Amino acid sequence: MTTRDIVFAAVGVVTALSALLSVTTKHVVHAALWLLVSLGSLAGAYLVLGQELVGLVQLLVYVGAIVVLVLFALMLTRAPIGPHAEIDTPWWQRVAGAVLGGATTALLASLLLPLFSGVSVDLDTPTTTTPQVAQAIFGTWVWPFELLSVLLLVALIGAFAVSRLVLRRDADERAPVPAAAATGDRG
């Protein structure tokens, strides 16, 4: 077992644990921060595998854009920060979700692991170079990449619009009611 294998395993454990914490925490902001750790450590896994461009795109697009978008959406919509009784799920739904997730993982592992048993990859001489990956992303896949940026922009504008509606509704609810309207006196 080489140093690269040990670093890759450590990064994989950090990625898996932070992803698990991201979906199990009851604090929305903590979930976003655990998602940040998970996506960042996944970029580290790409770097260990020798794919620097994919790792940097992972950092820029996912960590830099999506997590910031989630945090801005949380701030703009004034979502409850801590555990909230109205949006909490019952224990049986969490257990059912864990069982379903475990079953999906077992199914994928039983299908994919036999395909890759005995396969070894020489990471010192990669078959794909950074210029080839860059050409594929920014040549072949440039339109999906641009559509993703438009989707993020639309989501940010939608979060802003929702926050404006919520603020306007809250202001209307807090507005003082005139005394004549409150007593029903039409004078």
Backbone as CSV, one residue per row, in Angstrom:
resi,resn,N_x,N_y,N_z,CA_x,CA_y,CA_z,C_x,C_y,C_z
1,MET,0.848,-1.173,0.000,0.000,0.000,0.000,0.896,1.241,0.000
2,THR,0.699,2.099,-0.981,1.539,3.279,-1.129,0.961,4.454,-0.338
3,THR,1.745,5.506,-0.274,1.286,6.733,0.394,0.076,7.310,-0.318
4,ARG,0.069,7.231,-1.629,-1.065,7.734,-2.408,-2.346,6.975,-2.066
5,ASP,-2.239,5.668,-1.874,-3.405,4.870,-1.480,-3.924,5.287,-0.111
6,ILE,-3.010,5.520,0.824,-3.408,5.921,2.172,-4.078,7.293,2.149
7,VAL,-3.510,8.237,1.406,-4.105,9.579,1.307,-5.468,9.499,0.635
8,PHE,-5.578,8.687,-0.414,-6.861,8.544,-1.099,-7.914,7.941,-0.168
9,ALA,-7.526,6.928,0.609,-8.467,6.319,1.554,-8.880,7.321,2.624
10,ALA,-7.938,8.121,3.121,-8.264,9.125,4.142,-9.217,10.177,3.587
11,VAL,-8.952,10.636,2.371,-9.831,11.627,1.741,-11.212,11.020,1.487
12,GLY,-11.251,9.750,1.091,-12.534,9.076,0.877,-13.340,8.955,2.158
13,VAL,-12.673,8.652,3.267,-13.372,8.555,4.550,-13.924,9.920,4.956
14,VAL,-13.130,10.973,4.794,-13.607,12.328,5.117,-14.794,12.692,4.242
15,THR,-14.730,12.363,2.952,-15.834,12.656,2.041,-17.100,11.925,2.460
16,ALA,-16.986,10.638,2.755,-18.161,9.849,3.119,-18.754,10.306,4.444
17,LEU,-17.912,10.559,5.440,-18.429,10.983,6.738,-19.076,12.361,6.675
18,SER,-18.462,13.287,5.958,-19.062,14.624,5.863,-20.351,14.593,5.044
19,ALA,-20.438,13.730,4.042,-21.693,13.592,3.296,-22.777,13.008,4.185
20,LEU,-22.422,12.032,5.008,-23.382,11.450,5.940,-23.847,12.494,6.953
21,LEU,-22.928,13.283,7.488,-23.306,14.337,8.426,-24.142,15.415,7.748
22,SER,-23.899,15.650,6.477,-24.662,16.666,5.749,-26.133,16.301,5.648
23,VAL,-26.435,15.031,5.471,-27.835,14.641,5.311,-28.498,14.231,6.618
24,THR,-27.725,14.082,7.691,-28.340,13.667,8.947,-28.467,14.781,9.971
25,THR,-27.790,15.889,9.794,-27.882,16.961,10.769,-29.232,17.664,10.670
26,LYS,-29.686,18.200,11.800,-30.969,18.890,11.820,-30.806,20.397,11.656
27,HIS,-29.580,20.881,11.647,-29.308,22.292,11.438,-29.029,22.525,9.959
28,VAL,-29.800,23.399,9.338,-29.686,23.606,7.895,-28.322,24.198,7.531
29,VAL,-27.854,25.145,8.312,-26.555,25.758,8.019,-25.435,24.741,8.215
30,HIS,-25.542,23.906,9.248,-24.537,22.865,9.441,-24.534,21.890,8.268
31,ALA,-25.717,21.577,7.746,-25.797,20.689,6.582,-25.077,21.304,5.394
32,ALA,-25.256,22.610,5.180,-24.562,23.277,4.074,-23.050,23.270,4.290
33,LEU,-22.617,23.451,5.515,-21.176,23.444,5.784,-20.583,22.040,5.648
34,TRP,-21.324,21.010,6.060,-20.840,19.640,5.854,-20.805,19.305,4.369
35,LEU,-21.768,19.837,3.606,-21.740,19.655,2.150,-20.492,20.301,1.564
36,LEU,-20.123,21.455,2.080,-18.902,22.138,1.649,-17.683,21.255,1.904
37,VAL,-17.597,20.643,3.085,-16.473,19.761,3.408,-16.474,18.541,2.484
38,SER,-17.649,17.980,2.251,-17.740,16.792,1.399,-17.296,17.087,-0.027
39,LEU,-17.787,18.170,-0.604,-17.412,18.513,-1.973,-15.947,18.922,-2.071
40,GLY,-15.444,19.588,-1.039,-14.023,19.961,-1.039,-13.114,18.760,-0.942
41,SER,-13.470,17.799,-0.100,-12.632,16.604,0.009,-12.743,15.726,-1.237
42,LEU,-13.881,15.783,-1.926,-13.992,15.076,-3.200,-13.033,15.688,-4.227
43,ALA,-12.890,17.004,-4.194,-11.898,17.644,-5.062,-10.493,17.175,-4.699
44,GLY,-10.256,16.952,-3.405,-8.971,16.399,-2.977,-8.738,15.003,-3.524
45,ALA,-9.801,14.216,-3.618,-9.671,12.872,-4.193,-9.268,12.954,-5.660
46,TYR,-9.854,13.918,-6.387,-9.456,14.103,-7.789,-7.989,14.509,-7.892
47,LEU,-7.536,15.337,-6.976,-6.132,15.751,-7.002,-5.202,14.573,-6.723
48,VAL,-5.582,13.714,-5.784,-4.764,12.531,-5.480,-4.693,11.621,-6.696
49,LEU,-5.782,11.545,-7.461,-5.796,10.691,-8.651,-5.069,11.311,-9.845
50,GLY,-4.584,12.537,-9.688,-3.814,13.175,-10.753,-4.647,13.954,-11.752
51,GLN,-5.883,14.231,-11.438,-6.751,15.003,-12.336,-6.947,16.402,-11.753
52,GLU,-5.942,17.241,-11.941,-5.935,18.570,-11.336,-7.074,19.443,-11.855
53,LEU,-7.336,19.394,-13.151,-8.366,20.248,-13.733,-9.744,19.880,-13.191
54,VAL,-10.032,18.601,-13.117,-11.336,18.171,-12.603,-11.466,18.580,-11.136
55,GLY,-10.399,18.451,-10.373,-10.417,18.876,-8.973,-10.650,20.375,-8.839
56,LEU,-10.015,21.167,-9.675,-10.206,22.623,-9.605,-11.590,23.031,-10.077
57,VAL,-12.106,22.369,-11.096,-13.480,22.651,-11.532,-14.456,22.261,-10.429
58,GLN,-14.192,21.158,-9.743,-15.016,20.750,-8.606,-15.021,21.843,-7.541
59,LEU,-13.859,22.394,-7.244,-13.785,23.465,-6.258,-14.514,24.713,-6.720
60,LEU,-14.282,25.109,-7.969,-14.884,26.347,-8.455,-16.392,26.245,-8.600
61,VAL,-16.863,25.179,-9.235,-18.290,25.077,-9.542,-19.086,24.662,-8.324
62,TYR,-18.709,23.550,-7.718,-19.534,23.021,-6.643,-19.291,23.729,-5.324
63,VAL,-18.041,23.785,-4.901,-17.764,24.410,-3.614,-17.980,25.911,-3.704
64,GLY,-17.482,26.516,-4.758,-17.575,27.965,-4.869,-18.945,28.479,-5.212
65,ALA,-19.679,27.771,-6.028,-20.953,28.302,-6.511,-22.154,27.695,-5.808
66,ILE,-22.247,26.401,-5.786,-23.461,25.772,-5.266,-23.597,25.973,-3.765
67,VAL,-22.522,25.789,-3.006,-22.629,25.965,-1.566,-22.906,27.427,-1.230
68,VAL,-22.279,28.358,-1.928,-22.576,29.775,-1.706,-24.025,30.059,-2.065
69,LEU,-24.503,29.464,-3.138,-25.909,29.640,-3.518,-26.836,29.111,-2.433
70,VAL,-26.529,27.948,-1.879,-27.356,27.389,-0.807,-27.340,28.309,0.410
71,LEU,-26.165,28.787,0.792,-26.088,29.668,1.952,-26.827,30.980,1.712
72,PHE,-26.709,31.557,0.511,-27.452,32.777,0.211,-28.955,32.517,0.211
73,ALA,-29.367,31.387,-0.327,-30.796,31.060,-0.318,-31.305,30.924,1.110
74,LEU,-30.500,30.330,1.992,-30.899,30.219,3.392,-31.009,31.595,4.039
75,MET,-30.065,32.465,3.731,-30.100,33.789,4.340,-31.241,34.630,3.782
76,LEU,-31.488,34.527,2.492,-32.521,35.365,1.881,-33.932,34.909,2.236
77,THR,-34.137,33.624,2.379,-35.489,33.145,2.672,-35.752,33.052,4.168
78,ARG,-34.775,33.323,4.973,-34.900,33.262,6.430,-35.452,31.912,6.880
79,ALA,-34.855,30.855,6.367,-35.232,29.496,6.764,-34.844,29.290,8.224
80,PRO,-35.569,28.429,8.941,-35.201,28.188,10.336,-33.802,27.587,10.418
81,ILE,-33.001,28.128,11.318,-31.600,27.720,11.405,-31.448,26.397,12.150
82,GLY,-32.056,26.265,13.286,-31.906,25.068,14.094,-32.998,24.056,13.826
83,PRO,-33.088,23.045,14.700,-34.175,22.069,14.558,-35.521,22.767,14.713
84,HIS,-36.466,22.384,13.910,-37.781,23.018,13.915,-38.837,21.923,13.912
85,ALA,-39.779,21.994,14.842,-40.765,20.927,14.998,-41.663,20.775,13.773
86,GLU,-41.923,21.862,13.056,-42.834,21.799,11.915,-42.231,21.082,10.709
87,ILE,-40.921,21.118,10.581,-40.286,20.503,9.410,-39.481,19.261,9.772
88,ASP,-39.541,18.828,11.023,-38.809,17.637,11.442,-39.525,16.383,10.944
89,THR,-38.754,15.383,10.560,-39.338,14.135,10.067,-39.450,13.142,11.215
90,PRO,-40.449,12.286,11.178,-40.564,11.266,12.225,-39.419,10.257,12.143
91,TRP,-39.192,9.551,13.241,-38.065,8.622,13.307,-38.187,7.512,12.283
92,TRP,-39.396,7.060,11.992,-39.556,5.942,11.065,-39.185,6.342,9.637
93,GLN,-39.369,7.625,9.276,-38.948,8.055,7.942,-37.430,8.098,7.836
94,ARG,-36.765,8.498,8.913,-35.298,8.502,8.898,-34.760,7.077,8.812
95,VAL,-35.380,6.134,9.531,-34.955,4.729,9.474,-35.209,4.158,8.080
96,ALA,-36.383,4.472,7.520,-36.693,3.984,6.166,-35.717,4.553,5.147
97,GLY,-35.346,5.813,5.299,-34.361,6.417,4.396,-32.993,5.766,4.523
98,ALA,-32.599,5.456,5.761,-31.304,4.798,5.971,-31.305,3.390,5.383
99,VAL,-32.403,2.665,5.566,-32.497,1.311,5.001,-32.476,1.366,3.480
100,LEU,-33.220,2.294,2.898,-33.245,2.437,1.443,-31.873,2.843,0.902
101,GLY,-31.196,3.758,1.592,-29.846,4.149,1.173,-28.867,3.002,1.270
102,GLY,-28.945,2.222,2.356,-28.069,1.061,2.501,-28.348,0.008,1.445
103,ALA,-29.633,-0.209,1.132,-29.982,-1.194,0.100,-29.484,-0.752,-1.272
104,THR,-29.601,0.544,-1.568,-29.103,1.064,-2.847,-27.589,0.910,-2.937
105,THR,-26.895,1.205,-1.835,-25.436,1.045,-1.820,-25.039,-0.415,-2.019
106,ALA,-25.726,-1.321,-1.352,-25.424,-2.744,-1.503,-25.689,-3.224,-2.925
107,LEU,-26.780,-2.754,-3.523,-27.101,-3.134,-4.895,-26.039,-2.636,-5.871
108,LEU,-25.665,-1.365,-5.740,-24.638,-0.824,-6.634,-23.297,-1.516,-6.421
109,ALA,-22.951,-1.792,-5.160,-21.685,-2.483,-4.890,-21.688,-3.890,-5.473
110,SER,-22.824,-4.604,-5.356,-22.877,-5.967,-5.892,-22.807,-5.980,-7.413
111,LEU,-23.245,-4.906,-8.047,-23.173,-4.844,-9.505,-21.836,-4.321,-10.010
112,LEU,-21.266,-3.334,-9.333,-20.073,-2.679,-9.856,-18.764,-3.313,-9.402
113,LEU,-18.707,-3.831,-8.187,-17.444,-4.392,-7.705,-16.950,-5.571,-8.531
114,PRO,-17.813,-6.494,-8.968,-17.295,-7.578,-9.816,-16.734,-7.081,-11.155
115,LEU,-17.251,-5.958,-11.642,-16.740,-5.423,-12.912,-15.303,-4.954,-12.790
116,PHE,-14.923,-4.467,-11.590,-13.602,-3.884,-11.427,-12.666,-4.736,-10.586
117,SER,-13.030,-5.977,-10.300,-12.139,-6.825,-9.525,-10.946,-7.229,-10.386
118,GLY,-9.782,-7.060,-9.820,-8.564,-7.414,-10.531,-8.068,-6.352,-11.491
119,VAL,-8.755,-5.221,-11.576,-8.323,-4.143,-12.458,-7.364,-3.248,-11.697
120,SER,-6.239,-2.954,-12.311,-5.292,-2.025,-11.687,-5.039,-0.864,-12.633
121,VAL,-4.792,0.285,-12.046,-4.576,1.504,-12.817,-3.215,2.067,-12.430
122,ASP,-2.435,2.418,-13.431,-1.138,3.034,-13.189,-1.336,4.547,-13.164
123,LEU,-1.294,5.129,-11.973,-1.543,6.563,-11.840,-0.341,7.406,-12.232
124,ASP,0.827,6.794,-12.375,2.007,7.551,-12.759,2.014,7.894,-14.243
125,THR,1.338,7.096,-15.056,1.212,7.398,-16.483,-0.279,7.441,-16.830
126,PRO,-0.915,8.590,-16.594,-2.362,8.670,-16.833,-2.694,8.551,-18.314
127,THR,-3.823,7.941,-18.583,-4.252,7.783,-19.971,-4.896,9.068,-20.491
128,THR,-5.390,9.902,-19.594,-5.999,11.171,-19.991,-5.207,12.293,-19.353
129,THR,-4.859,13.264,-20.151,-4.097,14.391,-19.632,-5.028,15.572,-19.369
130,THR,-4.508,16.536,-18.649,-5.306,17.723,-18.331,-5.768,18.461,-19.582
131,PRO,-4.935,18.640,-20.597,-5.446,19.298,-21.814,-6.576,18.521,-22.491
132,GLN,-6.540,17.188,-22.437,-7.625,16.403,-23.027,-8.921,16.592,-22.246
133,VAL,-8.831,16.613,-20.916,-10.024,16.839,-20.099,-10.563,18.245,-20.330
134,ALA,-9.659,19.230,-20.411,-10.090,20.612,-20.663,-10.766,20.729,-22.021
135,GLN,-10.238,20.049,-23.016,-10.865,20.080,-24.338,-12.250,19.444,-24.299
136,ALA,-12.402,18.366,-23.546,-13.713,17.713,-23.449,-14.714,18.600,-22.726
137,ILE,-14.270,19.244,-21.632,-15.199,20.070,-20.858,-15.555,21.348,-21.602
138,PHE,-14.557,22.046,-22.091,-14.794,23.356,-22.689,-14.955,23.307,-24.195
139,GLY,-14.884,22.127,-24.781,-15.135,21.973,-26.202,-16.432,21.213,-26.425
140,THR,-16.409,19.946,-26.056,-17.573,19.086,-26.261,-18.724,19.431,-25.321
141,TRP,-18.414,19.663,-24.054,-19.448,19.834,-23.038,-19.621,21.287,-22.619
142,VAL,-19.301,22.240,-23.478,-19.395,23.642,-23.088,-20.846,24.083,-22.883
143,TRP,-21.783,23.573,-23.689,-23.179,24.000,-23.544,-23.807,23.506,-22.250
144,PRO,-23.644,22.240,-21.864,-24.162,21.847,-20.547,-23.506,22.630,-19.410
145,PHE,-22.228,22.937,-19.548,-21.523,23.716,-18.538,-22.138,25.112,-18.423
146,GLU,-22.433,25.741,-19.543,-23.059,27.066,-19.535,-24.497,27.004,-19.042
147,LEU,-25.218,25.944,-19.399,-26.589,25.790,-18.891,-26.603,25.643,-17.374
148,LEU,-25.591,25.000,-16.833,-25.480,24.893,-15.382,-25.307,26.263,-14.746
149,SER,-24.506,27.112,-15.348,-24.331,28.457,-14.796,-25.621,29.259,-14.892
150,VAL,-26.380,29.095,-15.967,-27.671,29.780,-16.083,-28.640,29.250,-15.033
151,LEU,-28.631,27.939,-14.796,-29.485,27.351,-13.770,-29.161,27.929,-12.396
152,LEU,-27.885,28.077,-12.087,-27.493,28.666,-10.809,-27.951,30.117,-10.706
153,LEU,-27.851,30.863,-11.795,-28.299,32.250,-11.791,-29.803,32.334,-11.586
154,VAL,-30.562,31.482,-12.258,-32.027,31.472,-12.101,-32.399,31.096,-10.667
155,ALA,-31.688,30.139,-10.074,-31.971,29.750,-8.696,-31.690,30.905,-7.734
156,LEU,-30.629,31.660,-7.968,-30.316,32.807,-7.119,-31.378,33.887,-7.260
157,ILE,-31.820,34.151,-8.477,-32.875,35.138,-8.692,-34.179,34.660,-8.052
158,GLY,-34.489,33.372,-8.155,-35.679,32.821,-7.517,-35.615,32.945,-6.002
159,ALA,-34.451,32.689,-5.413,-34.305,32.837,-3.959,-34.506,34.292,-3.555
160,PHE,-34.001,35.205,-4.351,-34.196,36.628,-4.059,-35.672,36.998,-4.154
161,ALA,-36.366,36.511,-5.174,-37.793,36.819,-5.331,-38.614,36.237,-4.186
162,VAL,-38.310,35.014,-3.779,-39.028,34.404,-2.660,-38.782,35.199,-1.384
163,SER,-37.560,35.633,-1.172,-37.265,36.397,0.041,-38.012,37.727,0.044
164,ARG,-38.137,38.361,-1.108,-38.898,39.621,-1.186,-40.363,39.375,-0.852
165,LEU,-40.935,38.280,-1.346,-42.332,37.968,-1.039,-42.525,37.686,0.448
166,VAL,-41.597,36.955,1.038,-41.692,36.636,2.457,-41.559,37.904,3.289
167,LEU,-40.627,38.776,2.934,-40.459,40.028,3.669,-41.698,40.909,3.543
168,ARG,-42.282,40.971,2.369,-43.483,41.777,2.157,-44.651,41.204,2.966
169,ARG,-44.797,39.879,2.979,-45.868,39.259,3.748,-45.685,39.500,5.237
170,ASP,-44.442,39.372,5.721,-44.181,39.613,7.137,-44.448,41.066,7.512
171,ALA,-44.115,41.990,6.620,-44.370,43.408,6.892,-45.870,43.672,6.933
172,ASP,-46.638,43.032,6.040,-48.097,43.211,6.050,-48.711,42.647,7.320
173,GLU,-48.183,41.528,7.815,-48.716,40.932,9.039,-48.405,41.775,10.259
174,ARG,-47.275,42.490,10.247,-46.882,43.299,11.393,-47.438,44.712,11.344
175,ALA,-48.048,45.084,10.237,-48.568,46.445,10.110,-49.681,46.663,11.140
176,PRO,-49.678,47.830,11.801,-50.714,48.093,12.807,-52.086,48.223,12.150
177,VAL,-53.068,47.676,12.825,-54.444,47.737,12.343,-55.076,49.003,12.922
178,PRO,-55.718,49.852,12.065,-56.365,51.061,12.602,-57.419,50.698,13.627
179,ALA,-57.614,51.580,14.596,-58.538,51.309,15.708,-59.974,51.124,15.214
180,ALA,-60.401,51.889,14.239,-61.784,51.767,13.730,-61.973,50.409,13.054
181,ALA,-60.987,49.943,12.335,-61.112,48.655,11.658,-61.063,47.511,12.668
182,ALA,-60.336,47.691,13.743,-60.208,46.637,14.736,-61.501,46.455,15.536
183,THR,-62.238,47.567,15.785,-63.471,47.466,16.590,-64.698,47.230,15.722
184,GLY,-64.554,47.395,14.424,-65.679,47.198,13.539,-66.525,48.452,13.414
185,ASP,-66.076,49.579,13.962,-66.809,50.847,13.900,-66.583,51.487,12.533
186,ARG,-67.636,51.707,11.796,-67.501,52.295,10.475,-67.933,53.757,10.477
187,GLY,-68.245,54.307,11.600,-68.548,55.660,11.910,-69.254,56.477,11.021
